[in-house]
Amino acid sequence: MSDEVLVERRGAVQVITINRPEARNALNAAVAAGIRDAADELDGDADLRVGVLTGAGGTFSSGMDLKAFLKGEMPSFPGRGLCGITQTPPRKPLIGAAEGWALAGGFELLLACDLVVCGASARFGVPEVTRALVAGAGGALVLAQRVPRALALELLLTGDPIDAGRAAEIGLVNRVVDDGGALAEAIGLAERIAANGPLAVMATKQIALSAGDWAERRWDEAARAMGPVFASEDAREGARAFAERRPPVWQGR
C-alpha cells in the first residue's frame, strides 16, 4: 500500500489516513487505491469492526487532484465510485474524522461515511458548479438524502462552503469538537460501536441504509437481514452475558 494512505489498527478499529498534507490530501490514483484496499480489509477481517477515515496535516481532503487528472489519473473505480467507497461503502460502519477543509470529492468521501466528527474550524463544500462541473461522486445524488432538499440544493447550486456549526445544525456531522480532536473523538465513538455485536451492527446498518429502497418489501427484507443475527451464537452470548452480568465475548458468528 502506498505511503500516501496510512492504515493503522487500534484494537477492533481501523484508522485510514489520507497522507498527502503537502497537497491538501488531494485524491490521486494512489490514494484512491489505498482507501479502496483498506475498505476491503475492513470488511474482510473479522477482527476489525469499525473504520475511521481521516486526513493528515489538519485537512481532510481538498478533493480530486487536478494535476494528476490532467496526467490521465482517475481516483475512482468502475462500479465502486470515488476511492472505491462512494458507490459501494463498506458493510461495516465507517466514521469520518474531519479537520480543516473537506471539499468536492473530499466532501463526497464524508458522505460515504456513516457518521462524521469534525473540528470546530472544519469547512465543507461542493464547489463543482463554480467550475462548470457536477458533484458526480455522490454529492448531487446523496446530499439531499442527508439533509433537507432545499439545503442540499443551496450547497450544490451555489457552491458556497459551510462551517462546522452550520454542518452540525443541518445534520451533516454528528459531533463538533475542539480543533485537533476529531480523530480521537471518532476513535472513541468507533470503540463504542465496536463493543457491540458485529453481526447485529452490520445488519442494522444494512437495514437503516436500504429501507428507503425496499418500499413495500421493507418488513420482509428487514426480516431477511435480521434472521441470521437472531440465530447466531453472538445473540445467545448476548443474552447469557446479560443474565450473568458480565461483558459479552463476541465471535462474529
For each residue, the residues with C-beta under 8 A, 3 or more apart:
1: 5 7 33 34 37 38
2: 5 30 31 33 34
3: 6 19
4: 18 19 20 28 30 31 34
5: 1 2 16 17 18 19 30 31 33 34 35 38
6: 3 15 16 17 19 56
7: 1 14 15 16 17 34 38 41
8: 14 15 17
9: 13 14 15 48
10: 13 14 15 187
11: 191 194
12: 47 48 49 50 191 194
13: 9 10 48 49 50 51 52 187 190 191 194
14: 7 8 9 10 38 41 42 48 50 51 52
15: 6 7 8 9 10 51 52 54 183 187
16: 5 6 7 34 35 38 39 51 52 53 54
17: 5 6 7 8 54 55 56
18: 4 5 25 27 31 35 53 54 55 56 60 61
19: 3 4 5 6 25 56
20: 4 23 24 25 26 28 31 56
21: 24 25 55 56 57 58 59
22: 57
23: 20 26 62 65
24: 20 21 59 61 62 101
25: 18 19 20 21 31 55 56 57 59 60 61 62 106
26: 20 23 31 61 62 63 64 65 66 68
27: 18 31 32 61 63 64 65 75 82 83 105 106 109
28: 4 20 31 32 65 68 73 75
29: 32 33 68 73 74 75
30: 2 4 5 33 34
31: 2 4 5 18 20 25 26 27 28 34 35 65 75 83
32: 27 28 29 35 36 74 75 76 77 82 83 84
33: 1 2 5 29 30 36 37 84
34: 1 2 4 5 7 16 30 31 37 38
35: 5 16 18 31 32 38 39 53 83 84 85 109
36: 32 33 39 40 77 80 83 84 85
37: 1 33 34 40 41 84
38: 1 5 7 14 16 34 35 41 42 51
39: 16 35 36 42 43 51 84 85 89 90 94
40: 36 37 43 44 84
41: 7 14 37 38 44 45 48
42: 14 38 39 45 48 51 90 92 94
43: 39 40 90 91 92
44: 40 41
45: 41 42 48
46: 198 252
47: 12
48: 9 12 13 14 41 42 45 51 92
49: 12 13 92 93 190 193 194 198 201
50: 12 13 14 92 93 94 95 190 191 193 194 201
51: 13 14 15 16 38 39 42 48 90 92 93 94 95 190
52: 13 14 15 16 94 95 96 97 183 186 187 190
53: 16 18 35 94 95 96 97 109 113
54: 15 16 17 18 60 96 97 98 99 182 183 186
55: 17 18 21 25 59 60 61 98 99 100 106
56: 6 17 18 19 20 21 25 59
57: 21 22 25
58: 21 99 100 180
59: 21 24 25 55 56 62 99 100 101
60: 18 25 54 55 96 97 98 99 100 101 102 106 109 110 122
61: 18 24 25 26 27 55 101 102 103 105 106 109
62: 23 24 25 26 59 101 103 104 106
63: 26 27 103 104 105 106 107
64: 26 27 68 69 75 82 104 105
65: 23 26 27 28 31 68 69 73 75
66: 26 69 70
67: 70 71
68: 26 28 29 64 65 71 73 75
69: 64 65 66 72 73 74
70: 66 67
71: 67 68
72: 69
73: 28 29 65 68 69
74: 29 32 69
75: 27 28 29 31 32 64 65 68 82 83 105
76: 32 80 81 82 83 84 86 137
77: 32 36 80 81 84
78:
79: 87 88
80: 36 76 77 84 85 86 87 88
81: 76 77 84 85 86 87 88 112 137 138
82: 27 32 64 75 76 85 86 105 108 109 112 137 138
83: 27 31 32 35 36 75 76 86 109
84: 32 33 35 36 37 39 40 76 77 80 81 88
85: 35 36 39 80 81 82 88 89 90 94 109 112
86: 76 80 81 82 83 89 108 109 111 112 137 138
87: 79 80 81 138
88: 79 80 81 84 85
89: 39 85 86 94 112 113 114
90: 39 42 43 51 85 93 94
91: 43 202 205 206
92: 42 43 48 49 50 51 198 201 202 205
93: 49 50 51 90 114 115 190 193 201 205
94: 39 42 50 51 52 53 85 89 90 112 113 114
95: 50 51 52 53 113 114 115 116 117 186 189 190
96: 52 53 54 60 102 109 110 113 115 116 117 118 186
97: 52 53 54 60 116 117 118 182 183 185 186 187
98: 54 55 60 102 110 116 117 118 119 122 124 173 182
99: 54 55 58 59 60 118 119 121 122 179 180 182 183
100: 55 58 59 60 119 121 122 123
101: 24 59 60 61 62 106 122 123 124 125 161
102: 60 61 96 98 106 107 109 110 118 122 123 124 125
103: 61 62 63 106 107 123 124 125 126 127 161
104: 62 63 64 107 108 125 126 127 128 135 139
105: 27 61 63 64 75 82 108 109 137
106: 25 27 55 60 61 62 63 101 102 103 109 110
107: 63 102 103 104 110 111 124 125 126 139
108: 82 86 104 105 111 112 126 135 137 138 139 142
109: 27 35 53 60 61 82 83 85 86 96 102 105 106 112 113
110: 60 96 98 102 106 107 113 116 124 172
111: 86 107 108 138 139 142 143 146
112: 81 82 85 86 89 94 108 109 138
113: 53 89 94 95 96 109 110 116
114: 89 93 94 95 205
115: 93 95 96 174 186 189
116: 95 96 97 98 110 113 172 173 174
117: 95 96 97 98 173 174 175 176 177 182 185 186 189
118: 96 97 98 99 102 122 164 167 173 175 176 177 182
119: 98 99 100 122 164 176 177 178 179 180 181 182
120: 164 165 176 177 178 179
121: 99 100 163 164 179
122: 60 98 99 100 101 102 118 119 163 164 167 173 176 182
123: 100 101 102 103 161 162 163 164
124: 98 101 102 103 107 110 161 162 163 164 167 172
125: 101 102 103 104 107 155 159 160 161 162
126: 103 104 107 108 135 139 143 155 156 159
127: 103 104 130 131 159 160 161
128: 104 131 133 134 135 136 139 159
129: 132 133 134 135 156 157 158 159
130: 127 159
131: 127 128
132: 129
133: 128 129 136
134: 128 129 140
135: 104 108 126 128 129 138 139 140 143 156
136: 128 133 139 140
137: 76 81 82 86 105 108
138: 81 82 86 87 108 111 112 135 141 142 143
139: 104 107 108 111 126 128 135 136 142 143 156
140: 134 135 136 143 156
141: 138
142: 108 111 138 139 145 146
143: 111 126 135 138 139 140 146 147 152 155 156
144: 147 148 149 152 153
145: 142 212
146: 111 142 143 152 171 172
147: 143 144 151 152 155 170 171 172
148: 144 151 152 170
149: 144 152 153
150: 153 154
151: 147 148 154 155 170
152: 143 144 146 147 148 149 155 156
153: 144 149 150 156 157
154: 150 151 157 158 160
155: 125 126 143 147 151 152 158 159 160 162
156: 126 129 135 139 140 143 152 153 159
157: 129 153 154
158: 129 154 155
159: 125 126 127 128 129 130 155 156
160: 125 127 154 155
161: 101 103 123 124 125 127
162: 123 124 125 155 166 167 170 172
163: 121 122 123 124 166 167
164: 118 119 120 121 122 123 124 167 168 173 176
165: 120 168 169 176
166: 162 163 169 170
167: 118 122 124 162 163 164 170 172 173 176
168: 164 165 171 172 173 174 175 176
169: 165 166
170: 147 148 151 162 166 167
171: 146 147 168
172: 110 116 124 146 147 162 167 168
173: 98 116 117 118 122 164 167 168 176
174: 115 116 117 168 189
175: 117 118 168 185 189
176: 117 118 119 120 122 164 165 167 168 173
177: 117 118 119 120 181 182 185
178: 119 120 181
179: 99 119 120 121
180: 58 99 119
181: 119 177 178 184 185
182: 54 97 98 99 117 118 119 122 177 185 186
183: 15 52 54 97 99 186 187
184: 181 187 188
185: 97 117 175 177 181 182 188 189
186: 52 54 95 96 97 115 117 182 183 189 190
187: 10 13 15 52 97 183 184 190 191
188: 184 185 191 192
189: 95 115 117 174 175 185 186 192 193
190: 13 49 50 51 52 93 95 186 187 193 194
191: 11 12 13 50 187 188 194 195
192: 188 189 195 196
193: 49 50 93 189 190 196 201
194: 11 12 13 49 50 190 191 198
195: 191 192
196: 192 193 200 201
197: 200 201 229 232 234 235 238 248 250
198: 46 49 92 194 201 202 234 250 252
199: 202 203 228 229 232 234 235 252 253
200: 196 197 203 204 229 234 235
201: 49 50 92 93 193 196 197 198 204 205
202: 91 92 198 199 205 206
203: 199 200 206 207 225 226 228 229
204: 200 201 207 208
205: 91 92 93 114 201 202 208 209
206: 91 202 203 209 210 225
207: 203 204 210 211 221 222 225 226
208: 204 205 211
209: 205 206
210: 206 207 213 214 221
211: 207 208 214 218 221 222
212: 145
213: 210
214: 210 211 217 218 221 222
215: 218
216:
217: 214 220 221
218: 211 214 215 221 222
219: 222 223
220: 217 223 224
221: 207 210 211 214 217 218 224 225
222: 207 211 214 218 219 225 226
223: 219 220 226 227
224: 220 221 227
225: 203 206 207 221 222 228 229
226: 203 207 222 223 229 230
227: 223 224 230 231
228: 199 203 225 231 232
229: 197 199 200 203 225 226 232 234 235
230: 226 227 235
231: 227 228 235
232: 197 199 228 229 235 236 253
233: 236 237 251 253
234: 197 198 199 200 229 237 238 248 250 251 252 253
235: 197 199 200 229 230 231 232 238 239
236: 232 233 239 240
237: 233 234 240 241 248 249 250 251
238: 197 234 235 241 242 248
239: 235 236 242 243
240: 236 237 243 244 248
241: 237 238 244 245 246 247 248 249
242: 238 239 245 248
243: 239 240
244: 240 241
245: 241 242
246: 241
247: 241
248: 197 234 237 238 240 241 242
249: 237 241
250: 197 198 234 237
251: 233 234 237
252: 46 198 199 234
253: 199 232 233 234
